[in-house]
């Protein structure tokens, strides 16, 4: 059902706008295991989880290359589904190439900041400490745990393990799970304003119509 992503591909959906929206994802076809949950949760919080995270700070605040940006390892909700790495940016059409190149640089060579890491770690721990499962969430939490073959709330394990984790652990996770991957790039933008010659360097291009996407 899920095929490992072994090469770059580019899909363009024409859209009449002065901005371009791009999502890129990678499927390594690796199944979920509970032992990975703590480090992936911390990586996501540090790298792309909020306005304080590396991706947002680098792409928007430091380089002014995107209106918004995020990136994360998506943890599956079922045992038969794989992890997915996903990244998203919204930027001006004329900044597309610089934004994609800067994004790839950050993804493959994650900037290391002990200050940013400390903020992310404290934020994750604080959220886990104060989160409560109430009302109908109890049922959905129970179903979610069973779908993963678990009998205990995984947040407990994450909370306990994250306490001792370091920036070096996050860097190791980035090296193992994120660096030098192949991607499917999905781009929504005005095809007349997009640099197709540049996009061809990322991978073969396929243009999809509204009929293919929506069925009409």
Residue frames as a rotation matrix with the C-alpha (Angstrom) as fourth column:
UNK 1
0.564 0.826 0.000 0.00
0.826 -0.564 0.000 0.00
0.000 0.000 -1.000 0.00
UNK 2
0.877 -0.342 -0.338 2.80
-0.228 -0.914 0.335 2.41
-0.424 -0.216 -0.879 0.91
UNK 3
0.723 -0.637 0.266 5.76
0.609 0.408 -0.680 2.60
0.325 0.654 0.683 -1.44
UNK 4
0.232 -0.750 -0.620 9.17
0.664 -0.343 0.664 3.76
-0.711 -0.566 0.418 -0.30
UNK 5
0.967 0.106 -0.232 10.06
-0.063 -0.781 -0.622 7.08
-0.247 0.616 -0.748 -1.94
UNK 6
0.343 -0.878 0.332 13.19
0.689 0.476 0.547 6.35
-0.638 0.041 0.769 -3.99
UNK 7
-0.563 -0.520 0.642 13.30
0.818 -0.463 0.342 9.37
0.120 0.718 0.686 -6.33
UNK 8
-0.692 0.285 -0.663 12.23
0.043 -0.901 -0.432 13.00
-0.721 -0.327 0.611 -6.49
UNK 9
-0.405 0.639 0.654 8.96
0.894 0.125 0.431 13.88
0.194 0.759 -0.622 -8.20
UNK 10
-0.911 0.119 -0.395 7.27
0.001 -0.957 -0.291 17.24
-0.412 -0.266 0.871 -8.78
UNK 11
-0.280 0.896 0.344 3.51
0.956 0.225 0.190 17.76
0.093 0.382 -0.919 -9.10
UNK 12
-0.987 -0.037 -0.158 2.13
0.047 -0.997 -0.061 21.18
-0.155 -0.068 0.986 -10.02
UNK 13
-0.076 0.994 0.084 -1.48
0.977 0.091 -0.192 22.26
-0.198 0.068 -0.978 -9.56
UNK 14
-0.671 -0.209 0.711 -2.02
0.487 -0.847 0.211 25.54
0.559 0.488 0.670 -11.46
UNK 15
0.240 0.702 -0.671 -3.50
0.961 -0.269 0.063 28.28
-0.136 -0.660 -0.739 -9.28
UNK 16
0.135 -0.124 0.983 -3.87
0.534 -0.827 -0.177 31.97
0.835 0.549 -0.045 -10.17
UNK 17
0.951 0.103 -0.291 -2.09
0.306 -0.437 0.846 33.69
-0.040 -0.894 -0.447 -7.27
UNK 18
0.560 -0.780 0.278 1.04
-0.474 -0.578 -0.664 35.67
0.679 0.240 -0.694 -6.48
UNK 19
0.049 -0.513 0.857 2.03
-0.946 0.252 0.205 33.19
-0.322 -0.820 -0.473 -3.81
UNK 20
-0.014 -0.095 -0.995 3.21
-0.514 0.855 -0.074 29.62
0.858 0.510 -0.060 -4.13
UNK 21
0.406 0.212 0.889 2.36
-0.884 0.337 0.324 26.86
-0.231 -0.917 0.324 -1.65
UNK 22
0.025 -0.511 -0.859 4.63
-0.616 0.669 -0.416 23.85
0.787 0.540 -0.298 -1.53
UNK 23
0.624 0.086 0.777 4.49
-0.686 0.536 0.492 20.62
-0.374 -0.840 0.393 0.41
UNK 24
-0.040 -0.640 -0.768 7.18
-0.719 0.552 -0.422 17.97
0.694 0.535 -0.482 0.23
UNK 25
0.562 0.255 0.787 7.02
-0.771 0.504 0.388 14.55
-0.297 -0.825 0.480 1.80
UNK 26
-0.374 -0.718 -0.587 9.12
-0.768 0.594 -0.238 11.43
0.520 0.362 -0.774 2.08
UNK 27
0.756 0.566 0.330 8.01
-0.655 0.669 0.352 7.90
-0.022 -0.482 0.876 2.88
UNK 28
-0.360 -0.933 -0.019 10.80
-0.926 0.360 -0.110 5.62
0.110 -0.022 -0.994 4.10
UNK 29
0.332 0.630 -0.702 8.24
-0.487 0.752 0.445 2.82
0.808 0.194 0.556 4.54
UNK 30
-0.772 -0.561 -0.298 9.38
0.030 0.437 -0.899 2.25
0.635 -0.703 -0.321 8.12
UNK 31
0.168 0.935 -0.312 6.71
0.372 0.233 0.899 1.06
0.913 -0.267 -0.308 10.53
UNK 32
0.286 0.081 0.955 5.93
-0.647 -0.719 0.255 2.58
0.707 -0.690 -0.153 13.91
UNK 33
-0.035 -0.242 -0.970 7.52
0.643 0.737 -0.207 1.33
0.765 -0.631 0.130 17.12
UNK 34
0.862 0.496 -0.108 6.84
0.393 -0.517 0.760 2.82
0.321 -0.698 -0.641 20.59
UNK 35
0.279 -0.834 -0.476 10.54
0.848 -0.019 0.530 3.21
-0.451 -0.552 0.702 21.38
UNK 36
-0.535 -0.534 0.655 10.89
0.813 -0.535 0.229 5.93
0.228 0.655 0.720 18.73
UNK 37
0.405 0.871 0.279 8.02
0.765 -0.489 0.418 8.08
0.500 0.044 -0.865 19.97
UNK 38
0.616 -0.141 -0.775 9.97
0.572 -0.597 0.563 10.17
-0.542 -0.790 -0.287 22.56
UNK 39
-0.424 -0.876 -0.231 12.84
0.451 -0.426 0.785 11.27
-0.786 0.229 0.575 20.31
UNK 40
-0.566 0.280 0.776 10.56
0.761 -0.185 0.622 11.94
0.318 0.942 -0.109 17.33
UNK 41
0.576 0.802 -0.159 8.25
0.790 -0.496 0.359 14.03
0.209 -0.333 -0.919 19.53
UNK 42
0.384 -0.520 -0.763 11.21
0.410 -0.644 0.645 16.09
-0.827 -0.561 -0.034 20.75
UNK 43
-0.674 -0.621 0.400 12.64
0.610 -0.162 0.776 16.42
-0.417 0.767 0.487 17.23
UNK 44
-0.109 0.725 0.680 9.32
0.871 -0.261 0.417 17.73
0.479 0.638 -0.603 15.93
UNK 45
0.755 0.398 -0.522 9.01
0.632 -0.655 0.414 20.24
-0.176 -0.642 -0.746 18.77
UNK 46
0.081 -0.841 -0.534 12.55
0.327 -0.484 0.812 21.52
-0.942 -0.241 0.235 18.22
UNK 47
-0.739 -0.530 0.416 12.69
0.504 -0.026 0.863 21.47
-0.447 0.848 0.287 14.44
UNK 48
-0.883 0.376 0.280 9.28
0.091 -0.450 0.889 22.44
0.461 0.810 0.363 13.16
UNK 49
-0.458 0.743 -0.488 6.68
0.855 0.518 -0.013 22.42
0.243 -0.423 -0.873 15.89
UNK 50
0.483 0.633 -0.605 6.03
0.780 -0.625 -0.031 26.10
-0.398 -0.457 -0.796 16.59
UNK 51
0.915 -0.116 0.386 6.97
0.110 -0.849 -0.516 29.70
0.388 0.515 -0.764 15.86
UNK 52
0.612 -0.737 0.288 10.01
-0.686 -0.312 0.658 29.19
-0.395 -0.600 -0.696 18.12
UNK 53
0.635 -0.316 0.705 11.16
0.297 0.942 0.155 26.15
-0.713 0.111 0.692 16.15
UNK 54
-0.359 -0.933 -0.018 14.17
0.272 -0.123 0.954 26.06
-0.893 0.337 0.298 13.82
UNK 55
-0.422 0.194 0.885 12.20
0.904 0.168 0.394 25.95
-0.072 0.967 -0.246 10.55
UNK 56
0.641 0.750 0.164 9.97
0.755 -0.654 0.038 28.94
0.136 0.100 -0.986 11.28
UNK 57
0.628 -0.451 -0.634 12.77
0.156 -0.726 0.670 31.02
-0.762 -0.520 -0.386 12.75
UNK 58
-0.450 -0.876 0.175 15.15
0.327 0.021 0.945 30.35
-0.831 0.482 0.277 9.86
UNK 59
-0.479 0.271 0.835 12.69
0.878 0.145 0.456 30.55
0.002 0.951 -0.308 6.94
UNK 60
0.494 0.770 0.404 10.57
0.738 -0.617 0.274 33.48
0.460 0.163 -0.873 8.08
UNK 61
0.920 -0.038 -0.389 12.32
0.254 -0.698 0.669 35.43
-0.297 -0.715 -0.633 10.80
UNK 62
0.137 -0.977 -0.165 15.99
0.198 -0.136 0.971 35.15
-0.970 -0.166 0.175 9.78
UNK 63
-0.736 -0.533 0.417 15.78
0.434 0.101 0.895 34.84
-0.519 0.840 0.157 5.98
UNK 64
-0.222 0.755 -0.618 12.35
-0.437 -0.643 -0.629 36.35
-0.872 0.131 0.472 5.14
UNK 65
-0.894 -0.194 -0.404 11.77
-0.448 0.357 0.820 33.62
-0.014 0.914 -0.406 2.56
UNK 66
-0.628 0.713 -0.310 8.35
0.484 0.671 0.562 32.37
0.609 0.203 -0.767 3.64
UNK 67
-0.121 0.702 0.702 5.10
-0.613 -0.609 0.503 33.61
0.781 -0.369 0.504 5.10
UNK 68
0.511 0.226 0.829 4.91
-0.809 0.452 0.376 30.40
-0.290 -0.863 0.414 7.06
UNK 69
-0.055 -0.582 -0.811 6.92
-0.635 0.647 -0.421 27.19
0.770 0.492 -0.405 7.25
UNK 70
0.352 0.109 0.930 6.78
-0.855 0.441 0.272 23.92
-0.380 -0.891 0.249 9.15
UNK 71
-0.041 -0.388 -0.921 8.30
-0.623 0.730 -0.280 20.45
0.781 0.562 -0.272 9.01
UNK 72
-0.008 0.089 0.996 7.77
-0.941 0.337 -0.038 17.30
-0.339 -0.937 0.081 11.03
UNK 73
-0.906 -0.175 -0.386 7.94
-0.266 0.944 0.196 13.52
0.330 0.280 -0.901 11.15
UNK 74
-0.007 0.990 0.142 4.36
-0.937 -0.057 0.345 12.32
0.349 -0.131 0.928 11.10
UNK 75
-0.873 -0.268 0.408 3.86
-0.432 0.813 -0.391 9.40
-0.227 -0.517 -0.825 13.48
UNK 76
-0.638 0.638 -0.431 1.32
-0.215 0.389 0.896 6.89
0.739 0.664 -0.112 12.13
UNK 77
-0.237 0.673 0.701 -1.96
-0.971 -0.177 -0.158 6.11
0.018 -0.718 0.696 13.83
UNK 78
0.860 0.495 0.127 -1.95
-0.492 0.869 -0.054 2.42
-0.137 -0.016 0.990 12.92
UNK 79
0.281 -0.789 0.547 0.62
-0.187 0.514 0.837 -0.36
-0.941 -0.337 -0.003 13.06
UNK 80
0.229 -0.157 0.961 0.43
0.800 0.592 -0.095 -1.04
-0.554 0.791 0.261 9.31
UNK 81
0.907 0.117 0.404 1.23
0.344 -0.758 -0.554 2.55
0.242 0.642 -0.728 8.34
UNK 82
0.067 -0.996 -0.065 4.69
0.938 0.085 -0.335 4.13
0.339 -0.038 0.940 8.00
UNK 83
0.050 -0.209 -0.977 6.30
0.510 -0.836 0.205 7.29
-0.859 -0.508 0.064 9.28
UNK 84
0.472 0.054 0.880 6.10
0.828 -0.368 -0.422 10.23
0.301 0.928 -0.219 6.87
UNK 85
-0.440 -0.570 -0.694 8.38
0.665 -0.726 0.174 13.25
-0.603 -0.385 0.699 6.79
UNK 86
0.336 0.661 0.671 6.47
0.918 -0.388 -0.078 16.35
0.209 0.643 -0.737 5.68
UNK 87
-0.583 -0.507 -0.636 7.45
0.586 -0.804 0.104 19.97
-0.563 -0.312 0.765 5.12
UNK 88
0.353 0.779 0.517 5.42
0.934 -0.324 -0.150 22.99
0.051 0.536 -0.843 4.02
UNK 89
-0.656 -0.453 -0.604 6.18
0.479 -0.868 0.131 26.56
-0.584 -0.203 0.786 2.96
UNK 90
0.580 0.713 0.394 4.14
0.803 -0.417 -0.426 29.44
-0.140 0.564 -0.814 1.57
UNK 91
-0.288 -0.769 -0.570 6.16
0.461 -0.634 0.621 32.12
-0.839 -0.084 0.538 -0.20
UNK 92
0.364 0.337 -0.868 6.12
-0.522 -0.699 -0.490 34.61
-0.772 0.631 -0.079 -3.07
UNK 93
0.959 0.067 0.276 6.46
0.176 0.623 -0.762 33.19
-0.223 0.779 0.586 -6.58
UNK 94
0.687 -0.721 0.089 9.69
-0.275 -0.370 -0.887 35.07
0.673 0.585 -0.452 -7.22
UNK 95
0.024 -0.679 0.734 11.24
-0.998 -0.055 -0.019 33.68
0.053 -0.732 -0.679 -4.01
UNK 96
0.872 0.490 0.019 10.39
-0.490 0.869 0.065 30.06
0.015 -0.066 0.998 -4.74
UNK 97
0.549 -0.704 -0.451 13.85
0.129 0.604 -0.786 28.83
0.826 0.373 0.423 -5.75
UNK 98
-0.406 -0.740 0.536 15.65
-0.438 -0.357 -0.825 30.54
0.802 -0.569 -0.179 -2.85
UNK 99
0.138 0.555 0.820 13.01
-0.990 0.058 0.127 29.27
0.023 -0.830 0.558 -0.43
UNK 100
0.945 0.229 -0.233 13.26
-0.249 0.966 -0.063 25.66
0.211 0.118 0.970 -1.60
UNK 101
0.227 -0.945 -0.235 17.06
0.132 0.270 -0.954 25.73
0.965 0.186 0.186 -1.58
UNK 102
-0.431 -0.358 0.828 17.15
-0.697 -0.451 -0.557 27.27
0.573 -0.818 -0.056 1.91
UNK 103
0.501 0.715 0.487 14.57
-0.865 0.426 0.265 24.79
-0.018 -0.554 0.832 3.15
UNK 104
0.847 -0.229 -0.479 16.57
0.042 0.929 -0.368 21.84
0.529 0.292 0.797 1.83
UNK 105
-0.182 -0.961 0.207 19.71
-0.151 -0.181 -0.972 23.25
0.971 -0.209 -0.113 3.45
UNK 106
-0.240 0.173 0.955 17.97
-0.949 -0.251 -0.193 23.44
0.206 -0.952 0.225 6.83
UNK 107
0.779 0.625 0.057 16.42
-0.626 0.768 0.137 19.99
0.042 -0.142 0.989 6.46
UNK 108
0.741 -0.521 -0.425 19.70
0.216 0.783 -0.583 18.32
0.636 0.340 0.693 5.54
UNK 109
-0.416 -0.896 -0.156 21.98
0.558 -0.116 -0.822 20.33
0.718 -0.429 0.548 7.84
UNK 110
0.565 0.804 -0.185 19.91
0.615 -0.261 0.744 21.21
0.550 -0.534 -0.642 10.86
UNK 111
-0.070 -0.551 0.831 21.15
-0.308 -0.781 -0.544 24.37
0.949 -0.294 -0.115 12.63
UNK 112
0.032 -0.011 -0.999 22.16
0.783 0.621 0.018 23.55
0.621 -0.783 0.029 16.20
UNK 113
-0.298 -0.032 0.954 21.12
-0.377 -0.914 -0.148 25.91
0.877 -0.404 0.261 18.98
UNK 114
-0.753 -0.023 -0.657 21.18
0.532 0.566 -0.630 24.91
0.387 -0.824 -0.414 22.63
UNK 115
-0.882 0.454 -0.128 18.92
-0.279 -0.722 -0.633 27.87
-0.380 -0.522 0.763 23.44
UNK 116
-0.265 0.807 -0.528 16.28
-0.909 -0.027 0.415 26.82
0.321 0.590 0.741 20.89
UNK 117
-0.391 0.069 -0.918 16.57
0.032 0.998 0.061 23.22
0.920 -0.005 -0.392 22.05
UNK 118
-0.952 0.001 -0.308 16.03
0.307 0.043 -0.951 24.19
0.012 -0.999 -0.041 25.68
UNK 119
-0.619 0.769 -0.160 12.88
-0.722 -0.638 -0.269 26.16
-0.309 -0.051 0.950 24.78
UNK 120
-0.144 0.554 -0.820 11.54
-0.720 0.510 0.471 23.23
0.679 0.658 0.325 22.73
UNK 121
-0.596 -0.154 -0.788 12.27
0.266 0.888 -0.374 20.65
0.758 -0.432 -0.489 25.42
UNK 122
-0.955 0.246 -0.168 10.72
0.086 -0.313 -0.946 22.74
-0.285 -0.917 0.278 28.18
UNK 123
-0.460 0.820 -0.339 7.69
-0.885 -0.455 0.100 23.44
-0.073 0.346 0.935 25.99
UNK 124
-0.203 0.347 -0.916 7.12
-0.392 0.828 0.401 19.76
0.897 0.441 -0.032 25.24
UNK 125
-0.767 -0.139 -0.627 7.54
0.453 0.575 -0.681 18.71
0.455 -0.806 -0.378 28.87
UNK 126
-0.891 0.447 -0.082 5.22
-0.266 -0.659 -0.703 21.47
-0.368 -0.604 0.706 30.06
UNK 127
-0.268 0.825 -0.498 2.52
-0.919 -0.064 0.389 20.50
0.289 0.562 0.775 27.57
UNK 128
-0.283 0.117 -0.952 2.76
-0.020 0.992 0.127 16.82
0.959 0.055 -0.279 28.50
UNK 129
-0.926 -0.130 -0.354 2.60
0.341 0.110 -0.934 17.69
0.160 -0.985 -0.057 32.19
UNK 130
-0.751 0.626 -0.208 -0.56
-0.352 -0.647 -0.677 19.80
-0.558 -0.435 0.706 31.85
UNK 131
-0.581 0.553 -0.598 -2.47
-0.630 0.159 0.760 17.97
0.515 0.818 0.256 29.08
UNK 132
-0.584 0.484 0.651 -5.60
-0.413 0.513 -0.753 16.16
-0.698 -0.709 -0.100 30.21
UNK 133
-0.894 0.379 -0.240 -7.71
-0.028 0.488 0.873 13.56
0.448 0.787 -0.425 28.39
UNK 134
-0.738 0.675 0.017 -11.35
-0.174 -0.165 -0.971 14.37
-0.652 -0.719 0.239 29.14
UNK 135
0.122 0.949 -0.292 -14.90
-0.681 -0.134 -0.720 13.68
-0.722 0.287 0.630 27.92
UNK 136
0.937 0.346 0.037 -15.06
-0.209 0.644 -0.736 11.99
-0.279 0.683 0.675 24.51
UNK 137
0.307 -0.910 -0.279 -11.27
-0.863 -0.143 -0.484 12.23
0.400 0.389 -0.830 24.18
UNK 138
-0.155 -0.335 0.930 -11.03
-0.775 0.624 0.095 9.27
-0.612 -0.706 -0.356 26.57
UNK 139
0.614 0.473 0.632 -12.75
0.003 0.799 -0.601 7.00
-0.789 0.371 0.489 24.06
UNK 140
0.948 -0.260 -0.185 -10.76
-0.226 -0.140 -0.964 8.25
0.224 0.956 -0.191 21.08
UNK 141
0.079 -0.951 0.298 -7.53
-0.993 -0.102 -0.064 7.92
0.091 -0.291 -0.953 23.05
UNK 142
0.053 0.029 0.998 -8.44
-0.453 0.892 -0.002 4.32
-0.890 -0.452 0.060 23.91
UNK 143
0.890 0.329 0.314 -9.16
0.133 0.472 -0.871 3.51
-0.435 0.818 0.377 20.25
UNK 144
0.726 -0.662 -0.184 -5.93
-0.588 -0.460 -0.665 5.21
0.356 0.591 -0.724 19.14
UNK 145
-0.090 -0.765 0.637 -3.86
-0.939 0.279 0.202 3.19
-0.332 -0.580 -0.744 21.59
UNK 146
0.299 0.275 0.914 -5.45
-0.090 0.961 -0.260 -0.06
-0.950 -0.004 0.312 20.49
UNK 147
0.993 0.072 -0.096 -4.74
-0.096 -0.008 -0.995 0.80
-0.073 0.997 -0.001 16.84
UNK 148
0.312 -0.949 -0.035 -1.06
-0.769 -0.231 -0.596 0.94
0.557 0.213 -0.803 17.80
UNK 149
0.309 -0.140 -0.941 -1.15
0.232 0.970 -0.068 -2.19
0.922 -0.197 0.332 19.92
UNK 150
-0.729 -0.607 0.317 -0.67
-0.090 -0.373 -0.923 -0.23
0.679 -0.701 0.218 23.16
UNK 151
0.143 0.759 -0.635 -2.33
0.755 0.331 0.566 -0.54
0.640 -0.561 -0.526 26.55
UNK 152
0.129 -0.180 -0.975 -0.73
0.829 -0.520 0.206 2.47
-0.545 -0.835 0.082 28.23
UNK 153
0.961 0.244 -0.132 -0.84
0.158 -0.873 -0.461 6.15
-0.228 0.422 -0.878 27.22
UNK 154
0.390 -0.871 0.300 2.32
0.863 0.231 -0.450 6.75
0.322 0.434 0.841 25.18
UNK 155
0.519 -0.180 0.836 2.59
-0.138 -0.982 -0.126 10.32
0.844 -0.050 -0.535 26.55
UNK 156
0.943 -0.190 0.271 3.76
-0.251 0.124 0.960 8.80
-0.216 -0.974 0.069 29.84
UNK 157
0.512 -0.788 0.342 6.72
0.777 0.594 0.207 7.16
-0.367 0.160 0.916 28.10
UNK 158
0.307 -0.369 0.877 7.48
0.620 -0.622 -0.478 10.31
0.722 0.691 0.038 26.12
UNK 159
0.796 0.070 0.602 7.40
-0.322 -0.792 0.518 12.45
0.513 -0.606 -0.608 29.28
UNK 160
0.865 -0.455 0.211 9.75
-0.012 0.401 0.916 10.13
-0.501 -0.795 0.342 31.14
UNK 161
0.390 -0.745 0.541 12.26
0.878 0.477 0.025 9.59
-0.277 0.466 0.841 28.33
UNK 162
0.554 -0.126 0.823 12.46
0.495 -0.745 -0.447 13.19
0.670 0.655 -0.351 27.07
UNK 163
0.993 -0.107 -0.041 13.75
-0.026 -0.556 0.831 14.45
-0.112 -0.824 -0.555 30.42
UNK 164
0.379 -0.916 0.132 17.24
0.146 0.200 0.969 13.08
-0.914 -0.348 0.210 29.79
UNK 165
0.476 -0.166 0.863 17.49
0.867 0.251 -0.430 13.76
-0.145 0.954 0.264 26.04
UNK 166
-0.085 -0.649 -0.756 19.99
0.279 -0.744 0.607 16.21
-0.956 -0.160 0.244 24.60
UNK 167
0.470 0.156 -0.869 20.49
-0.661 -0.590 -0.463 18.25
-0.585 0.792 -0.175 21.43
UNK 168
-0.620 -0.753 -0.221 22.91
-0.739 0.465 0.487 15.54
-0.264 0.466 -0.845 20.30
UNK 169
-0.585 0.499 0.639 20.02
0.297 0.865 -0.404 13.03
-0.755 -0.047 -0.654 20.43
UNK 170
0.509 0.796 -0.327 17.88
0.026 -0.393 -0.919 15.30
-0.860 0.460 -0.221 18.24
UNK 171
0.098 -0.579 -0.810 20.77
-0.916 -0.370 0.153 15.77
-0.388 0.727 -0.566 15.80
UNK 172
-0.845 -0.412 0.340 21.22
-0.303 0.894 0.330 11.99
-0.440 0.176 -0.881 15.59
UNK 173
-0.093 0.904 0.417 17.50
0.430 0.414 -0.802 11.59
-0.898 0.104 -0.427 14.85
UNK 174
0.584 0.259 -0.769 17.74
-0.448 -0.688 -0.571 14.19
-0.677 0.679 -0.286 12.09
UNK 175
-0.394 -0.818 -0.419 20.72
-0.866 0.178 0.466 12.39
-0.307 0.547 -0.779 10.57
UNK 176
-0.857 0.039 0.514 18.88
0.045 0.999 -0.001 9.06
-0.514 0.022 -0.858 10.67
UNK 177
-0.186 0.944 0.273 15.34
0.675 0.325 -0.663 10.03
-0.714 0.061 -0.697 9.73
UNK 178
0.677 0.566 -0.471 15.53
0.201 -0.757 -0.622 13.23
-0.708 0.326 -0.626 7.68
UNK 179
0.045 -0.752 -0.658 18.86
-0.535 -0.574 0.620 13.95
-0.844 0.324 -0.427 6.00
UNK 180
-0.706 -0.495 -0.506 19.38
-0.647 0.161 0.746 13.27
-0.287 0.854 -0.433 2.27
UNK 181
-0.319 0.702 0.637 15.94
0.292 0.712 -0.639 11.89
-0.902 -0.018 -0.432 1.46
UNK 182
-0.942 0.160 0.294 14.00
0.271 -0.154 0.950 11.83
0.198 0.975 0.102 -1.80
UNK 183
-0.632 0.693 -0.346 10.76
0.025 -0.429 -0.903 13.79
-0.774 -0.580 0.254 -1.96
UNK 184
-0.178 0.701 0.691 7.47
0.958 -0.037 0.285 14.24
0.225 0.713 -0.664 -3.69
UNK 185
-0.902 -0.088 -0.423 7.05
0.185 -0.963 -0.195 18.00
-0.391 -0.254 0.885 -4.16
UNK 186
-0.048 0.930 0.364 3.48
0.999 0.036 0.041 19.25
0.025 0.366 -0.930 -4.46
UNK 187
-0.865 -0.365 -0.345 3.26
0.361 -0.929 0.079 22.84
-0.350 -0.056 0.935 -5.68
UNK 188
0.263 0.950 0.169 0.18
0.942 -0.215 -0.258 25.05
-0.209 0.227 -0.951 -5.89
UNK 189
-0.207 -0.389 -0.898 0.84
0.202 -0.915 0.350 28.25
-0.957 -0.109 0.268 -7.87
UNK 190
0.734 0.415 -0.538 0.53
-0.350 -0.447 -0.823 30.26
-0.582 0.792 -0.183 -11.06
UNK 191
0.490 -0.557 0.671 2.35
0.637 0.754 0.161 28.13
-0.595 0.349 0.724 -13.63
UNK 192
0.740 -0.190 0.645 3.12
0.468 -0.543 -0.697 31.23
0.482 0.818 -0.313 -15.73
UNK 193
0.671 -0.457 0.584 5.16
-0.612 -0.786 0.088 32.69
0.419 -0.416 -0.807 -12.86
UNK 194
0.786 -0.374 0.493 6.93
-0.170 0.636 0.753 29.50
-0.595 -0.675 0.436 -11.79
UNK 195
0.026 -0.867 -0.498 10.50
-0.987 -0.101 0.124 28.77
-0.157 0.489 -0.858 -12.85
UNK 196
0.897 0.435 0.083 9.88
-0.411 0.887 -0.209 25.42
-0.164 0.153 0.975 -14.52
UNK 197
0.434 -0.819 -0.376 13.52
-0.252 0.290 -0.923 25.05
0.865 0.495 -0.081 -15.55
UNK 198
-0.460 -0.575 0.677 14.51
-0.805 -0.052 -0.591 25.15
0.375 -0.816 -0.439 -11.90
UNK 199
0.260 0.651 0.713 11.73
-0.867 0.483 -0.125 22.77
-0.426 -0.586 0.690 -10.85
UNK 200
0.839 0.016 -0.544 12.95
-0.369 0.750 -0.548 20.28
0.399 0.661 0.635 -13.46
UNK 201
-0.210 -0.976 -0.051 16.23
-0.525 0.156 -0.837 20.08
0.825 -0.149 -0.545 -11.56
UNK 202
-0.306 0.177 0.936 14.31
-0.921 0.195 -0.338 18.72
-0.242 -0.965 0.103 -8.57
UNK 203
-0.633 0.153 0.759 12.68
0.128 0.988 -0.092 15.92
-0.763 0.039 -0.645 -10.54
UNK 204
-0.846 0.374 0.379 10.31
0.440 0.089 0.894 15.13
0.300 0.923 -0.240 -13.41
UNK 205
-0.822 0.554 -0.129 7.29
-0.404 -0.729 -0.553 17.44
-0.401 -0.402 0.823 -13.50
UNK 206
-0.652 0.734 0.190 3.67
0.703 0.490 0.515 16.43
0.285 0.469 -0.836 -13.83
UNK 207
-0.878 0.444 0.178 0.90
-0.467 -0.877 -0.116 19.03
0.105 -0.185 0.977 -14.04
UNK 208
-0.723 0.684 -0.100 -2.41
0.688 0.699 -0.192 17.99
-0.061 -0.208 -0.976 -12.54
UNK 209
-0.634 0.573 0.519 -5.77
-0.024 -0.686 0.727 19.57
0.773 0.449 0.448 -13.37
UNK 210
-0.591 0.525 0.613 -8.66
-0.804 -0.315 -0.505 20.52
-0.072 -0.791 0.608 -11.11
UNK 211
0.412 0.774 -0.481 -10.63
-0.812 0.551 0.192 17.69
0.414 0.312 0.855 -12.66
UNK 212
-0.033 -0.509 -0.860 -7.98
0.044 0.859 -0.510 15.17
0.999 -0.054 -0.006 -11.55
UNK 213
-0.912 -0.383 0.145 -7.90
-0.093 -0.151 -0.984 16.62
0.399 -0.911 0.102 -8.03
UNK 214
-0.674 0.696 0.248 -11.60
-0.594 -0.311 -0.742 17.23
-0.439 -0.647 0.623 -7.41
UNK 215
-0.668 0.406 0.624 -13.24
0.484 0.874 -0.050 14.98
-0.566 0.268 -0.780 -9.97
UNK 216
0.451 0.827 0.336 -15.03
0.830 -0.251 -0.498 17.79
-0.328 0.503 -0.800 -11.83
